[in-house]
Amino acid sequence: MISNDEYIRKIIHLFNLIIPFGYLYVITDKDIMIQLLIVLSLIFLFIDIARHRISWVKSIFNLLFNRMLRVHELKGHLTGATWVMIGSLITIALFSKPVAVIALIFMSLGDTAAGLFGQRFGKHKVGNKSWEGFFAGLIVCTIVSINFSLLPLKISLSGALAAMIMEILPIPLDDNFKIPLGSGAIMMMLITPI
């Protein structure tokens, strides 16, 4: 059974799509997008630190978001939202626009599908993830690859697979950081072979 708070968290996670679509259609200049994400990352980082150290910030933050946080986020680690900003900033800074956009869409849609499907139907576990979630996320990322022709299909499909491998591997990094960077790195390597 998935809680209402988890559904709300995943709906908020889908709003991350504003970053790749904003970069693709609105703020198309890489340098300006990086500057914006630096500012947003610093704001999110400040709030994340302040929620543990400043009582009035903690009270407001807890009132608005506490029910949706993971256990590790409650114990002092950065929230997934902060990792979205940091991961998006580094992804856009390191990779070409098509790669960054696709990798960030994988992070938003693939991770959401993997999380919800895995929590609901996951029986075959890999750590706290499941193979059922992995394949649900892979299907969603494959659909993204087929429908966004920013890259050759074989490259974006490789990125889709890499994204979901990064999601299921028990690497102690936040999915919002490791998914776009892992899938982006694979796609960049395939675009510019050594």
GUSEVEX-141848 format. One record per residue: residue number from 1; residue in one letter; x, y, z of N, C-alpha, C in turn. Coordinates in nm, 2 decimals, always signed. Example, Ala and Ser with C-alpha at 12.3 -4.5 7.8 and 13.67 -1.06 7.14 Angstrom:
DRENMI   seq   type   n_east   n_north     n_up   ca_east   ca_north    ca_up   c_east   c_north     c_up
DRENMI     1      A    +1.32     -0.57    +0.78     +1.23      -0.45    +0.78    +1.32     -0.33    +0.78
DRENMI     2      S    +1.28     -0.22    +0.71     +1.37      -0.11    +0.71    +1.29     +0.00    +0.79
This chain:
DRENMI   seq   type   n_east   n_north     n_up   ca_east   ca_north    ca_up   c_east   c_north     c_up
DRENMI     1      M    +0.08     -0.12    +0.00     +0.00      +0.00    +0.00    +0.09     +0.13    +0.00
DRENMI     2      I    +0.06     +0.21    -0.09     +0.14      +0.34    -0.10    +0.06     +0.45    -0.03
DRENMI     3      S    +0.13     +0.52    +0.05     +0.06      +0.63    +0.13    +0.03     +0.75    +0.04
DRENMI     4      N    -0.07     +0.83    +0.08     -0.10      +0.95    +0.01    +0.02     +1.05    +0.00
DRENMI     5      D    +0.10     +1.05    +0.11     +0.22      +1.13    +0.12    +0.32     +1.09    +0.01
DRENMI     6      E    +0.33     +0.96    -0.01     +0.42      +0.92    -0.12    +0.37     +0.96    -0.26
DRENMI     7      Y    +0.24     +0.95    -0.28     +0.19      +1.00    -0.41    +0.22     +1.15    -0.43
DRENMI     8      I    +0.20     +1.22    -0.32     +0.23      +1.37    -0.33    +0.37     +1.39    -0.36
DRENMI     9      R    +0.46     +1.32    -0.29     +0.60      +1.33    -0.32    +0.63     +1.30    -0.47
DRENMI    10      K    +0.57     +1.20    -0.52     +0.60      +1.16    -0.66    +0.54     +1.26    -0.76
DRENMI    11      I    +0.42     +1.32    -0.72     +0.37      +1.43    -0.81    +0.46     +1.55    -0.81
DRENMI    12      I    +0.51     +1.58    -0.69     +0.61      +1.69    -0.68    +0.73     +1.66    -0.77
DRENMI    13      H    +0.77     +1.53    -0.76     +0.89      +1.48    -0.84    +0.87     +1.50    -0.99
DRENMI    14      L    +0.75     +1.49    -1.03     +0.72      +1.51    -1.18    +0.73     +1.66    -1.22
DRENMI    15      F    +0.72     +1.75    -1.12     +0.74      +1.89    -1.15    +0.89     +1.92    -1.18
DRENMI    16      N    +0.98     +1.82    -1.16     +1.12      +1.84    -1.20    +1.13     +1.85    -1.35
DRENMI    17      L    +1.03     +1.81    -1.42     +1.03      +1.82    -1.57    +1.04     +1.96    -1.62
DRENMI    18      I    +1.01     +2.06    -1.53     +1.02      +2.20    -1.57    +1.16     +2.23    -1.60
DRENMI    19      I    +1.26     +2.16    -1.54     +1.40      +2.19    -1.57    +1.44     +2.15    -1.71
DRENMI    20      P    +1.42     +2.02    -1.75     +1.47      +1.99    -1.89    +1.38     +2.06    -1.99
DRENMI    21      F    +1.25     +2.07    -1.97     +1.17      +2.14    -2.07    +1.19     +2.29    -2.07
DRENMI    22      G    +1.22     +2.35    -1.95     +1.26      +2.49    -1.95    +1.39     +2.52    -2.02
DRENMI    23      Y    +1.48     +2.42    -2.01     +1.61      +2.44    -2.08    +1.59     +2.42    -2.23
DRENMI    24      L    +1.50     +2.33    -2.27     +1.48      +2.30    -2.41    +1.41     +2.41    -2.48
DRENMI    25      Y    +1.31     +2.47    -2.41     +1.22      +2.56    -2.48    +1.22     +2.71    -2.43
DRENMI    26      V    +1.26     +2.73    -2.31     +1.24      +2.87    -2.25    +1.38     +2.93    -2.23
DRENMI    27      I    +1.46     +2.88    -2.14     +1.59      +2.93    -2.11    +1.69     +2.84    -2.19
DRENMI    28      T    +1.70     +2.87    -2.32     +1.78      +2.78    -2.41    +1.93     +2.80    -2.40
DRENMI    29      D    +1.97     +2.91    -2.34     +2.12      +2.94    -2.33    +2.17     +2.86    -2.21
DRENMI    30      K    +2.28     +2.78    -2.24     +2.34      +2.70    -2.13    +2.39     +2.78    -2.02
DRENMI    31      D    +2.46     +2.89    -2.05     +2.52      +2.96    -1.94    +2.41     +3.03    -1.85
DRENMI    32      I    +2.31     +3.08    -1.91     +2.20      +3.14    -1.83    +2.13     +3.03    -1.74
DRENMI    33      M    +2.11     +2.91    -1.80     +2.05      +2.80    -1.73    +2.14     +2.76    -1.61
DRENMI    34      I    +2.27     +2.75    -1.63     +2.36      +2.71    -1.53    +2.35     +2.82    -1.42
DRENMI    35      Q    +2.35     +2.94    -1.45     +2.35      +3.05    -1.35    +2.22     +3.04    -1.27
DRENMI    36      L    +2.11     +3.01    -1.33     +1.98      +3.00    -1.26    +1.98     +2.88    -1.17
DRENMI    37      L    +2.04     +2.77    -1.22     +2.05      +2.65    -1.13    +2.15     +2.66    -1.02
DRENMI    38      I    +2.25     +2.74    -1.03     +2.34      +2.77    -0.92    +2.26     +2.84    -0.81
DRENMI    39      V    +2.19     +2.95    -0.85     +2.11      +3.02    -0.75    +2.01     +2.93    -0.69
DRENMI    40      L    +1.93     +2.85    -0.76     +1.83      +2.76    -0.70    +1.90     +2.66    -0.62
DRENMI    41      S    +2.01     +2.60    -0.66     +2.08      +2.50    -0.58    +2.13     +2.56    -0.44
DRENMI    42      L    +2.18     +2.69    -0.45     +2.22      +2.75    -0.32    +2.10     +2.78    -0.23
DRENMI    43      I    +1.99     +2.82    -0.29     +1.86      +2.84    -0.21    +1.82     +2.71    -0.15
DRENMI    44      F    +1.81     +2.61    -0.22     +1.76      +2.48    -0.17    +1.86     +2.43    -0.07
DRENMI    45      L    +1.99     +2.44    -0.09     +2.09      +2.40    +0.01    +2.08     +2.48    +0.14
DRENMI    46      F    +2.06     +2.61    +0.13     +2.04      +2.69    +0.25    +1.92     +2.65    +0.33
DRENMI    47      I    +1.81     +2.63    +0.26     +1.69      +2.58    +0.33    +1.71     +2.45    +0.39
DRENMI    48      D    +1.77     +2.36    +0.32     +1.80      +2.22    +0.37    +1.89     +2.23    +0.50
DRENMI    49      I    +1.99     +2.31    +0.50     +2.07      +2.32    +0.62    +1.99     +2.40    +0.73
DRENMI    50      A    +1.92     +2.50    +0.69     +1.85      +2.58    +0.79    +1.74     +2.50    +0.86
DRENMI    51      R    +1.68     +2.41    +0.79     +1.57      +2.33    +0.85    +1.62     +2.25    +0.97
DRENMI    52      H    +1.75     +2.23    +0.98     +1.80      +2.16    +1.10    +1.86     +2.25    +1.20
DRENMI    53      R    +1.88     +2.38    +1.17     +1.96      +2.46    +1.26    +1.88     +2.59    +1.31
DRENMI    54      I    +1.78     +2.62    +1.23     +1.70      +2.75    +1.27    +1.56     +2.70    +1.30
DRENMI    55      S    +1.51     +2.73    +1.42     +1.39      +2.67    +1.47    +1.27     +2.71    +1.39
DRENMI    56      W    +1.26     +2.84    +1.35     +1.14      +2.88    +1.28    +1.13     +2.82    +1.14
DRENMI    57      V    +1.25     +2.81    +1.07     +1.26      +2.74    +0.94    +1.22     +2.59    +0.96
DRENMI    58      K    +1.27     +2.53    +1.06     +1.23      +2.39    +1.09    +1.08     +2.38    +1.11
DRENMI    59      S    +1.02     +2.47    +1.18     +0.88      +2.46    +1.21    +0.80     +2.47    +1.08
DRENMI    60      I    +0.83     +2.57    +0.99     +0.76      +2.59    +0.87    +0.78     +2.47    +0.77
DRENMI    61      F    +0.91     +2.42    +0.76     +0.95      +2.31    +0.68    +0.87     +2.19    +0.72
DRENMI    62      N    +0.88     +2.16    +0.85     +0.81      +2.04    +0.90    +0.66     +2.04    +0.87
DRENMI    63      L    +0.60     +2.16    +0.89     +0.46      +2.17    +0.87    +0.42     +2.14    +0.72
DRENMI    64      L    +0.51     +2.18    +0.63     +0.48      +2.17    +0.49    +0.52     +2.03    +0.43
DRENMI    65      F    +0.64     +1.98    +0.48     +0.70      +1.87    +0.40    +0.73     +1.75    +0.49
DRENMI    66      N    +0.73     +1.76    +0.62     +0.78      +1.65    +0.70    +0.72     +1.51    +0.67
DRENMI    67      R    +0.59     +1.50    +0.64     +0.53      +1.38    +0.62    +0.58     +1.31    +0.49
DRENMI    68      M    +0.64     +1.38    +0.40     +0.68      +1.33    +0.27    +0.83     +1.29    +0.27
DRENMI    69      L    +0.90     +1.32    +0.37     +1.05      +1.30    +0.37    +1.08     +1.15    +0.40
DRENMI    70      R    +1.19     +1.11    +0.35     +1.24      +0.98    +0.37    +1.31     +0.98    +0.51
DRENMI    71      V    +1.34     +0.87    +0.57     +1.40      +0.86    +0.70    +1.54     +0.93    +0.70
DRENMI    72      H    +1.62     +0.90    +0.60     +1.75      +0.96    +0.60    +1.74     +1.11    +0.58
DRENMI    73      E    +1.64     +1.16    +0.52     +1.62      +1.31    +0.50    +1.59     +1.37    +0.63
DRENMI    74      L    +1.51     +1.30    +0.72     +1.47      +1.35    +0.85    +1.59     +1.35    +0.94
DRENMI    75      K    +1.69     +1.27    +0.92     +1.81      +1.25    +1.00    +1.92     +1.34    +0.96
DRENMI    76      G    +1.90     +1.44    +0.88     +2.00      +1.54    +0.85    +2.06     +1.54    +0.72
DRENMI    77      H    +2.03     +1.44    +0.63     +2.08      +1.44    +0.50    +2.00     +1.54    +0.41
DRENMI    78      L    +2.05     +1.57    +0.30     +1.98      +1.66    +0.20    +1.86     +1.59    +0.15
DRENMI    79      T    +1.76     +1.68    +0.12     +1.63      +1.62    +0.06    +1.65     +1.59    -0.08
DRENMI    80      G    +1.56     +1.51    -0.14     +1.56      +1.48    -0.28    +1.55     +1.60    -0.36
DRENMI    81      A    +1.48     +1.70    -0.32     +1.46      +1.82    -0.40    +1.59     +1.90    -0.41
DRENMI    82      T    +1.67     +1.90    -0.31     +1.81      +1.96    -0.32    +1.89     +1.89    -0.41
DRENMI    83      W    +1.89     +1.75    -0.41     +1.97      +1.67    -0.50    +1.92     +1.69    -0.64
DRENMI    84      V    +1.79     +1.72    -0.66     +1.74      +1.75    -0.80    +1.81     +1.87    -0.86
DRENMI    85      M    +1.82     +1.97    -0.77     +1.89      +2.10    -0.82    +2.03     +2.08    -0.85
DRENMI    86      I    +2.10     +2.01    -0.75     +2.25      +1.99    -0.77    +2.27     +1.89    -0.89
DRENMI    87      G    +2.19     +1.79    -0.90     +2.21      +1.69    -1.01    +2.18     +1.76    -1.15
DRENMI    88      S    +2.08     +1.84    -1.15     +2.04      +1.91    -1.27    +2.15     +2.01    -1.31
DRENMI    89      L    +2.20     +2.08    -1.22     +2.31      +2.18    -1.24    +2.43     +2.11    -1.30
DRENMI    90      I    +2.48     +2.00    -1.24     +2.60      +1.93    -1.29    +2.57     +1.87    -1.42
DRENMI    91      T    +2.45     +1.81    -1.44     +2.41      +1.75    -1.57    +2.42     +1.85    -1.68
DRENMI    92      I    +2.36     +1.96    -1.66     +2.35      +2.06    -1.77    +2.49     +2.12    -1.79
DRENMI    93      A    +2.57     +2.14    -1.69     +2.70      +2.19    -1.70    +2.80     +2.10    -1.78
DRENMI    94      L    +2.78     +1.96    -1.75     +2.88      +1.87    -1.81    +2.84     +1.82    -1.95
DRENMI    95      F    +2.71     +1.81    -1.98     +2.67      +1.74    -2.10    +2.61     +1.83    -2.20
DRENMI    96      S    +2.61     +1.78    -2.33     +2.54      +1.86    -2.43    +2.39     +1.87    -2.40
DRENMI    97      K    +2.33     +1.97    -2.46     +2.19      +2.00    -2.43    +2.10     +1.87    -2.46
DRENMI    98      P    +2.11     +1.81    -2.57     +2.02      +1.69    -2.59    +2.04     +1.58    -2.49
DRENMI    99      V    +2.17     +1.55    -2.45     +2.19      +1.45    -2.35    +2.14     +1.50    -2.21
DRENMI   100      A    +2.16     +1.62    -2.17     +2.12      +1.67    -2.04    +1.96     +1.66    -2.04
DRENMI   101      V    +1.90     +1.71    -2.14     +1.75      +1.71    -2.14    +1.70     +1.57    -2.12
DRENMI   102      I    +1.75     +1.47    -2.20     +1.70      +1.34    -2.20    +1.73     +1.27    -2.06
DRENMI   103      A    +1.85     +1.29    -2.01     +1.89      +1.24    -1.88    +1.80     +1.29    -1.77
DRENMI   104      L    +1.77     +1.42    -1.77     +1.68      +1.48    -1.67    +1.54     +1.43    -1.68
DRENMI   105      I    +1.49     +1.40    -1.80     +1.36      +1.34    -1.82    +1.36     +1.20    -1.76
DRENMI   106      F    +1.46     +1.13    -1.79     +1.47      +0.99    -1.73    +1.47     +1.00    -1.58
DRENMI   107      M    +1.54     +1.09    -1.52     +1.54      +1.11    -1.38    +1.40     +1.13    -1.32
DRENMI   108      S    +1.33     +1.22    -1.39     +1.19      +1.26    -1.34    +1.09     +1.15    -1.36
DRENMI   109      L    +1.08     +1.10    -1.49     +0.97      +1.01    -1.52    +1.01     +0.86    -1.49
DRENMI   110      G    +1.13     +0.82    -1.52     +1.18      +0.69    -1.49    +1.18     +0.66    -1.35
DRENMI   111      D    +1.24     +0.75    -1.27     +1.25      +0.73    -1.12    +1.11     +0.72    -1.06
DRENMI   112      T    +1.02     +0.81    -1.10     +0.89      +0.81    -1.05    +0.82     +0.68    -1.08
DRENMI   113      A    +0.83     +0.63    -1.20     +0.76      +0.50    -1.24    +0.82     +0.39    -1.16
DRENMI   114      A    +0.96     +0.38    -1.15     +1.02      +0.28    -1.08    +0.98     +0.27    -0.93
DRENMI   115      G    +0.98     +0.39    -0.87     +0.94      +0.40    -0.73    +0.80     +0.36    -0.70
DRENMI   116      L    +0.71     +0.41    -0.78     +0.57      +0.38    -0.75    +0.54     +0.23    -0.79
DRENMI   117      F    +0.58     +0.18    -0.90     +0.55      +0.05    -0.94    +0.63     -0.05    -0.85
DRENMI   118      G    +0.75     -0.02    -0.81     +0.83      -0.10    -0.72    +0.76     -0.11    -0.59
DRENMI   119      Q    +0.71     +0.00    -0.53     +0.65      -0.01    -0.40    +0.52     -0.08    -0.41
DRENMI   120      R    +0.45     -0.07    -0.51     +0.32      -0.14    -0.52    +0.33     -0.29    -0.56
DRENMI   121      F    +0.42     -0.32    -0.65     +0.43      -0.46    -0.70    +0.56     -0.53    -0.68
DRENMI   122      G    +0.66     -0.46    -0.62     +0.79      -0.51    -0.61    +0.80     -0.63    -0.51
DRENMI   123      K    +0.84     -0.75    -0.56     +0.86      -0.87    -0.48    +1.00     -0.92    -0.49
DRENMI   124      H    +1.07     -0.89    -0.59     +1.21      -0.93    -0.61    +1.31     -0.82    -0.59
DRENMI   125      K    +1.36     -0.82    -0.47     +1.43      -0.70    -0.41    +1.58     -0.70    -0.45
DRENMI   126      V    +1.63     -0.58    -0.47     +1.77      -0.55    -0.47    +1.79     -0.44    -0.38
DRENMI   127      G    +1.83     -0.47    -0.25     +1.84      -0.37    -0.15    +1.69     -0.33    -0.12
DRENMI   128      N    +1.67     -0.20    -0.12     +1.53      -0.15    -0.10    +1.46     -0.12    -0.23
DRENMI   129      K    +1.52     -0.16    -0.34     +1.46      -0.14    -0.47    +1.41     -0.28    -0.52
DRENMI   130      S    +1.34     -0.28    -0.64     +1.29      -0.41    -0.69    +1.31     -0.42    -0.84
DRENMI   131      W    +1.32     -0.54    -0.89     +1.33      -0.56    -1.03    +1.20     -0.52    -1.10
DRENMI   132      E    +1.09     -0.53    -1.04     +0.96      -0.48    -1.10    +0.96     -0.33    -1.12
DRENMI   133      G    +1.02     -0.26    -1.02     +1.03      -0.11    -1.04    +1.13     -0.08    -1.15
DRENMI   134      F    +1.24     -0.16    -1.15     +1.34      -0.14    -1.26    +1.28     -0.15    -1.39
DRENMI   135      F    +1.21     -0.25    -1.42     +1.15      -0.27    -1.55    +1.04     -0.17    -1.58
DRENMI   136      A    +0.96     -0.13    -1.48     +0.86      -0.02    -1.51    +0.93     +0.11    -1.55
DRENMI   137      G    +1.04     +0.14    -1.47     +1.12      +0.26    -1.51    +1.18     +0.25    -1.64
DRENMI   138      L    +1.23     +0.13    -1.68     +1.29      +0.11    -1.81    +1.19     +0.13    -1.92
DRENMI   139      I    +1.07     +0.08    -1.90     +0.96      +0.09    -2.00    +0.93     +0.24    -2.02
DRENMI   140      V    +0.92     +0.31    -1.91     +0.89      +0.46    -1.93    +1.01     +0.53    -2.00
DRENMI   141      C    +1.13     +0.50    -1.96     +1.25      +0.56    -2.02    +1.26     +0.52    -2.17
DRENMI   142      T    +1.22     +0.40    -2.20     +1.22      +0.36    -2.34    +1.12     +0.44    -2.42
DRENMI   143      I    +1.00     +0.46    -2.36     +0.90      +0.54    -2.43    +0.95     +0.68    -2.45
DRENMI   144      V    +1.02     +0.74    -2.35     +1.08      +0.87    -2.37    +1.18     +0.87    -2.48
DRENMI   145      S    +1.26     +0.77    -2.49     +1.36      +0.76    -2.59    +1.30     +0.76    -2.73
DRENMI   146      I    +1.19     +0.68    -2.74     +1.12      +0.67    -2.87    +1.06     +0.80    -2.92
DRENMI   147      N    +1.00     +0.87    -2.82     +0.92      +0.99    -2.85    +1.00     +1.12    -2.85
DRENMI   148      F    +1.13     +1.12    -2.81     +1.21      +1.24    -2.81    +1.33     +1.21    -2.90
DRENMI   149      S    +1.33     +1.27    -3.02     +1.43      +1.24    -3.12    +1.55     +1.34    -3.10
DRENMI   150      L    +1.58     +1.38    -2.98     +1.70      +1.47    -2.96    +1.83     +1.40    -2.99
DRENMI   151      L    +1.83     +1.27    -2.97     +1.95      +1.18    -2.99    +1.91     +1.06    -3.08
DRENMI   152      P    +2.01     +1.00    -3.14     +1.99      +0.88    -3.21    +1.93     +0.78    -3.11
DRENMI   153      L    +1.83     +0.69    -3.16     +1.76      +0.61    -3.07    +1.85     +0.51    -2.99
DRENMI   154      K    +1.95     +0.46    -3.06     +2.03      +0.36    -2.98    +2.11     +0.43    -2.87
DRENMI   155      I    +2.14     +0.56    -2.88     +2.21      +0.63    -2.78    +2.11     +0.66    -2.66
DRENMI   156      S    +1.99     +0.71    -2.69     +1.90      +0.73    -2.58    +1.85     +0.61    -2.52
DRENMI   157      L    +1.84     +0.50    -2.59     +1.80      +0.37    -2.53    +1.91     +0.32    -2.44
DRENMI   158      S    +2.03     +0.34    -2.48     +2.15      +0.31    -2.39    +2.14     +0.39    -2.26
DRENMI   159      G    +2.11     +0.52    -2.28     +2.09      +0.61    -2.16    +1.98     +0.56    -2.07
DRENMI   160      A    +1.87     +0.52    -2.13     +1.75      +0.47    -2.06    +1.79     +0.35    -1.97
DRENMI   161      L    +1.87     +0.26    -2.03     +1.91      +0.14    -1.95    +2.01     +0.18    -1.84
DRENMI   162      A    +2.10     +0.27    -1.87     +2.19      +0.32    -1.77    +2.12     +0.39    -1.66
DRENMI   163      A    +2.02     +0.47    -1.69     +1.94      +0.54    -1.59    +1.88     +0.44    -1.49
DRENMI   164      M    +1.82     +0.34    -1.54     +1.76      +0.24    -1.45    +1.86     +0.15    -1.38
DRENMI   165      I    +1.97     +0.13    -1.44     +2.08      +0.06    -1.37    +2.12     +0.14    -1.25
DRENMI   166      M    +2.14     +0.27    -1.27     +2.18      +0.36    -1.17    +2.08     +0.37    -1.06
DRENMI   167      E    +1.95     +0.36    -1.10     +1.84      +0.36    -1.00    +1.84     +0.24    -0.91
DRENMI   168      I    +1.86     +0.12    -0.97     +1.85      +0.00    -0.89    +1.98     -0.03    -0.81
DRENMI   169      L    +2.09     +0.01    -0.86     +2.22      -0.02    -0.79    +2.22     +0.04    -0.65
DRENMI   170      P    +2.27     -0.03    -0.55     +2.27      +0.02    -0.41    +2.39     +0.11    -0.39
DRENMI   171      I    +2.41     +0.21    -0.48     +2.51      +0.31    -0.46    +2.46     +0.41    -0.36
DRENMI   172      P    +2.54     +0.45    -0.26     +2.49      +0.54    -0.16    +2.48     +0.69    -0.21
DRENMI   173      L    +2.42     +0.71    -0.32     +2.40      +0.85    -0.37    +2.25     +0.86    -0.40
DRENMI   174      D    +2.20     +0.98    -0.39     +2.06      +1.01    -0.42    +2.03     +0.98    -0.57
DRENMI   175      D    +1.91     +0.92    -0.59     +1.87      +0.89    -0.73    +1.87     +1.01    -0.82
DRENMI   176      N    +1.83     +1.12    -0.76     +1.82      +1.25    -0.84    +1.95     +1.30    -0.88
DRENMI   177      F    +2.06     +1.25    -0.82     +2.19      +1.28    -0.86    +2.25     +1.18    -0.95
DRENMI   178      K    +2.24     +1.05    -0.91     +2.31      +0.95    -0.99    +2.24     +0.91    -1.12
DRENMI   179      I    +2.11     +0.92    -1.13     +2.04      +0.88    -1.25    +2.08     +0.98    -1.37
DRENMI   180      P    +2.07     +1.11    -1.36     +2.10      +1.19    -1.47    +2.25     +1.19    -1.50
DRENMI   181      L    +2.33     +1.18    -1.40     +2.48      +1.18    -1.43    +2.52     +1.05    -1.49
DRENMI   182      G    +2.47     +0.94    -1.44     +2.51      +0.81    -1.49    +2.46     +0.79    -1.63
DRENMI   183      S    +2.33     +0.82    -1.66     +2.28      +0.80    -1.79    +2.34     +0.91    -1.89
DRENMI   184      G    +2.36     +1.03    -1.84     +2.42      +1.13    -1.93    +2.57     +1.09    -1.97
DRENMI   185      A    +2.64     +1.04    -1.87     +2.78      +1.00    -1.90    +2.78     +0.89    -2.01
DRENMI   186      I    +2.69     +0.79    -2.00     +2.69      +0.68    -2.10    +2.65     +0.74    -2.23
DRENMI   187      M    +2.55     +0.83    -2.24     +2.51      +0.88    -2.37    +2.62     +0.97    -2.43
DRENMI   188      M    +2.69     +1.05    -2.35     +2.80      +1.13    -2.40    +2.92     +1.04    -2.45
DRENMI   189      M    +2.95     +0.93    -2.38     +3.05      +0.84    -2.43    +3.02     +0.78    -2.56
DRENMI   190      L    +2.89     +0.75    -2.58     +2.84      +0.69    -2.71    +2.84     +0.79    -2.82
DRENMI   191      I    +2.82     +0.92    -2.79     +2.82      +1.02    -2.89    +2.96     +1.05    -2.94
DRENMI   192      T    +3.05     +1.06    -2.84     +3.19      +1.09    -2.87    +3.28     +0.98    -2.83
DRENMI   193      P    +3.29     +0.87    -2.91     +3.37      +0.76    -2.87    +3.52     +0.80    -2.87
DRENMI   194      I    +3.59     +0.73    -2.78     +3.74      +0.77    -2.77    +3.82     +0.71    -2.88
